[in-house]
Each structure stands twice: as structure tokens, then as C-alpha cells.
Amino acid sequence: MIIDISREISEDMAVYKNDEKFRPNLSKVKSLKENGSNMTKMVLYSHTGTHIDAPFHFFESGKRIDELPLDKFYGKCKVFDLTNLDEKITSGDLEQLDIQDGDIILFKTKNSFSENFNFNFVYLDKSAAEYLVSKKVKMVGIDELGVEREQPGHETHKLLLGAEIPIIEGLNLRDVPPGSYTIYCFPLKIRADASPARAVLIK
Amino acid sequence: MIIDISREISEDMAVYKNDEKFRPNLSKVKSLKENGSNMTKMVLYSHTGTHIDAPFHFFESGKRIDELPLDKFYGKCKVFDLTNLDEKITSGDLEQLDIQDGDIILFKTKNSFSENFNFNFVYLDKSAAEYLVSKKVKMVGIDELGVEREQPGHETHKLLLGAEIPIIEGLNLRDVPPGSYTIYCFPLKIRADASPARAVLIK
């Protein structure tokens, strides 16, 4: 069984903070009638839709997304149901969960049930990021276009990316039962701070 | 063991027929110093670098890349060494190979040893496409930015895509030993005729 946990990239998709500057643009550069085949020009941002942040997003000397080893992006994955939380995920919420060295951890929250960008999205508090770093997880994912808000120092990003733990933002976990899976979520091979990615779970 | 068989997407990469119109553009829209984080704007084409063609590329009523079932894009994969061929792959070259229903077939040719776009690239002749359709393979991949040339009716594309067999173009198979692998090569979830993809082999 394979489950798609990616958002559709389209011109009417939700964009971060509803900032129109970051809306993708898809246009036809060739058409079947005029050119014999269809071809599309895509103006995207490294943080469009379901995407993975690399250390370079917050560290000038950090690795770009194409510099991280590929084995970061697949493996044993646990989807935890935290839909009971209204504001943020703290270390206290994680201590009761089975989180092990090398796990890829996805948080299913209330965010998955909103089609639009939610300015008050459930986020990963810095205490939770510290906890995940201490557990040596391999990758962390969340179901909103950001992993944190209300933390002016961006501590959650900096703690995770500083430990070379990539962050998947913009997942769609609405229809995913919590549990264990194998995840495959490879970024494009592109020299950038982040990359859109197709994220799938296989059980 | 995981092997990356994708090309790097960059501004100095090879583009189809060296047509500058299709060169990707990567620009910084946010910088760490001025905005607190790095962010990249990416102008790509649906056929940039390693990418997958969907039926809509050649059929107006054909499926877009986001409409194909995800199980098309991963599974048992055979890499065949056809580096002995100079011009094209014909059905005669395939009849001696172990090609089964549901296989994902990748052709390693002389193309993998050229950094630049080669106008005389080794291509998949329509007779080979017919043979692959008859064998009910799941997906076909080749190591140049096109799968065919010298066939004005684009029969190879039309035979494969007409049978809903996606085509991976722009693979890098230079350092890949022929043999059996599991491939994961998921396109972005985007309503288009094709999509860049990260292609990896796992053994």
C-alpha cells in the first residue's frame, strides 16, 4: 500500500502567510497543436508545497539540499497523532512517544484539516526540537508550510538544521492513520536551501 | 546501498538541443543577511534534467503526471548495458534481454559518458518501444534528455505514453553497474505534462 502525503503544486494552492510573492506559476511553453507536444514552464520556490529544508536555509556555511546524503530521505517512519494539541508541540508531548535513533518522525496535527494557510498553525516548540535532536532522529516532518512560529530566533529550525536533521514542511497527513511506515521523500538534486519533494509512505 | 542516478539541476547543466530557452534559472529571493533566511526562486521546465514524461506530453486527452498512479514510479528495476550501440536501440537488441511484465527498464548507453547534449544520442527506436509495450513493462528510462530522435512522428513517445508507460529521460547511469535494483523515482505532484524527479536505485 502506498500513500501520497504530498500537496498538489498549483496556482491556487496555499502559500506561506498567503504571500502572493511566493505563489507558483505554471505556463504552457509548447502546445500539442502548435509545437507537436505539450511543455510547461514552472516558476517555483524552494519552499513551495511539500518541501524539505536544508541547513543552508538558516546557516550560511550549512549544507545545501543537494549536499545531504540520500539516506537521510528514506527509511523507518513514525506518524504520530497530535491532533489534540491547539497551539504547539512541546518536549512534554514527545516524551511519551516511541522515538528512536534514526527514526523519521511525522507529526499529524490539526493543521492537516485546514485547506488554507493557518496563521495560528500548530508548531514544533524549541523544547521539542531539542528533544528530537537528543534522540538523533533522521528527519522531522509537519503538516503546515512552516515548522515554527512565535519564535523570533527560529530556534526550532536552527536546532534541527544545525544537527543536519532535514525538515519536511507542507505535508498532507489528513487521511493517514498514525503508525509505522517506510517513507520515501527525496528532494530534487538542486543547489538550493530547500527543495519541493514528493513524499510517500509505503506499508 | 543507494545510488543517485539523477542529474544536478543547475544553470550550467546540459539542456535539450542546447536551446537556451530551456535553461533553468535559480535566484536568491531571500538572503540570510537581509531577510534572516536563504530562499531560492527556481524557473524550471517540466523536462529539466532528470524528468518523467506523462501521456499528456503527446496526447491532449492523456493523463498529466499527477494523474498517474504512484505505483508506476517505483519497483523492480533492471539496468541493461547497451554501451556497445552507436545509434539506436531496436527490438532485436532487446529480445535477448530478461524483460518481464511490470519491470522498470533502464538503458545505459554511450549517452551516459557525455557531459554535453549529444545531437546524435543513442535513442530508443519505435520497434524497441513496441517490444516494451508488448512486454507490459511499467516504466522505461534512458540516459539522454530525449528518448528518441530521427522519428518525425515521435512514435517511441506515442507508443509508450499511449500505453501509459511513463518515460524517464535525463538519467545519469555512468557509474551504475548493470543489474537488478529497486528504483524510486517519484515526480512532483504537479498538473503538467512531465516533471523533474529525483531518481535513486537501492540494492
Interface residues (C-beta under 8 A of the other chain):
Chain A: I2 D4 S6 R7 E8 I9 S10 K21 L26 V29 L32 G36 S37 N38 M39 T40 K41 M42 V43 L44 Y45 S46 H47 G49 T50 F56 H57 F58 F59 E60 D66 L70 D71 Y74 H154 H157 Y184 F186 P187 L188 K189 I190 R191 A192 D193 A194 P196 A197 R198 V200
Chain B: I2 D4 S6 R7 E8 I9 S10 K21 L26 V29 L32 G36 S37 N38 M39 T40 K41 M42 V43 L44 Y45 S46 H47 G49 T50 F56 H57 F58 F59 E60 D66 L70 D71 Y74 H154 H157 Y184 F186 P187 L188 K189 I190 R191 A192 D193 A194 P196 A197 R198 V200
